[in-house]
């Protein structure tokens, strides 16, 4: 009885946190609790959980996983952190060490989502809580953000920030995945999919091309893995495409004619006027899709993307020059290439940006090929084992769009994005790796 009460209470709190991360994202993570930010407390909890995982007997996880290969790799990743700290003379007592390695600790959220969200007694209430959120966020992002909420976060959080395009995009896809998991692929879930993606396409295109492409990838993947539904319903597919076009056009008119969009993507704050000079004096040769080779690296005609490519190229070259390819820089400090005085603008206009805006490049920079190899192996085993036990690769519906977006953003270095991603990865796809439970 007490276990049931605890589980239901913990699940309710967990669902509430997910909903708040969807609705507020970064400001919610910055709320102060007993002098610490909520995001810091979450990372600290995940750190403790990671240490526990190292010593938990394998048989306990066998109750949740039919195959524990990737659990062993996860343990190897945690141990590699200790090795990298020692090899790079980082400090175990410096809080920055754990902040800069948050991408290791947040993986534990997979197990939290698996445990708490697969609560059959409360699952029926999830739709009432989550389904309205994409529409609320859409209103927030188009000029209807309530002042009372803004004032609350200004007072009690470390910063106020409108919801970024990457967080908006991820909310849309995880809520759709939730709907499909609970109700299956039917007329109602299709309608919700079309309407939510339709209204968000113009918003994403205006604010972030990366988020727009990621959302398009999600829609294509969802339709592909549900193609059997349309084999005998060609007419429904045509109607759906027409509704998607009409919804997108209506959203475009609504956004363009009625409101001045609130910029949710902070690109202009991260790229100073000096950064625009990166693209000057470069002569594109053999250009392919806007890309060309210059300065011994890949360059782009798009200044924003070229800014990222410039950082990644410098980081790789600097690591080669300093023989850090194997172990990386470690966790002591900001990457030196971000502080390069000959490449102004990398710290942003507020001087606080320290991210390279790429999940995998960040891992490579911190842990070299040791950490990058282990991370890639972890995700490979997740996908492989899901395929073996479910005869499907539908796990890619979530992973491909989410990781594509994180390939051009710093979202995985925060808390809200991995909290949503890993929670729903555990809930929707790793639920005991059973066909009956995991098919979306």
ABEGO torsion letter per residue (X at the ends): XAAAAAAAAAAAAAAAAAAAAAAAEAAAAABBBGGBBAAAAAAAAAAAAAAAAAABBAAAAAAABABAAAAAAAAAAAAAAAAAAAAAGBBAABAAAAAAAAAAAAAAAAAAAAAAABBAAAAAAAAAAAAAAAAAAAAAAAGABBAAAAAAAAAABABBBBBBAAAAAAAAAAAAAAAAAAAEBBAAAAAAAAAAAAAAAAAAAAABAAAAAAAAAAAAAAAAAAAAAAAAAAAAAAAAAAAAAAAAAAAAAAAAAABBBBBABAAAAABBAAAAAAABGBBBBGBBGGBBBBGGBBBBABAAAAAAAAAAAAAAAAAAAAGAAAAEAEAABBBAAAABAABBGAAEAAGABABAGBAAAAAAAAAEAAAAAAAAAAAAAAAAAAAAAAGBAAAAAAAAAAAAAAAABAAAABAAAAAAAAAAAAAAAABGGBAAAABX
